[in-house]
Amino acid sequence: DQQVKQNSPSLSVQEGRISILNCDYTNSMFDYFLWYKKYPAEGPTFLISISSIKDKNEDGRFTVFLNKSAKHLSLHIVPSQPGDSAVYFCAASEYPGNTGKLIFGQGTTLQVKP
Amino acid sequence: GAVVSQHPSWVICKSGTSVKIECRSLDFQATTMFWYRQFPKQSLMLMATSNEGSKATYEQGVEKDKFLINHASLTLSTLTVTSAHPEDSSFYICSARPPQGAGYGYTFGSGTRLTVV
């Protein structure tokens, strides 16, 4: 039972263009969502998060959008840079009040071409 | 910023032996830490929640007698893979949650690559 799904295993974009990574979830009890960037053999690095009471959060080149009715969130990276090439995971916090338990999607490998 | 240190970064061991992995929160106290496992090209799967001063909470399907977790202090949790077998070879990652106000993003260690031969 995959509660958090990233249906695109990979994405390739040109440098300077927008990267859009998508994530769907099934558990309506999720109240906090996070995006992480990960390189092979390293731990994930936190990028940005959003609470279920918001529909948008922005931090520099990264913007996360949340559509609760559709149980869908997306990460926009503008402009994309070659250094953004990595695996991106979305994650959801399972309980209100947040016990800290995260459920991860399968990941999307982003390649930004110079 | 909040830092979680994980050690060792990689380890090779023989079948049947035990391996201990340490996870430390360097600049904050963590009453709760989390242990994840990642197989190649797959997602991170939560194995267990480590609770300071009490027993760990294991996810369904994770053998508690095989993956021993100890959280003896507010800054250290250890995962011991007992009687390791080749199928235990994986990438193990710990995380901890800094106090709110520190970005509210869970901080992860750098991971440990375990290879059992």
Interface residues (C-beta under 8 A of the other chain):
Chain A: L34 Y36 A41 E42 G43 P44 T45 F46 L47 S49 F89 T99 G100 K101 L102 I103 F104 G105 Q106 G107
Chain B: V4 Q6 S9 W10 T32 F34 Y36 Q42 S43 L44 M45 L46 T49 F91 I93 S95 R97 G103 Y104 G105 Y106 T107 F108 G109 S110 G111 R113
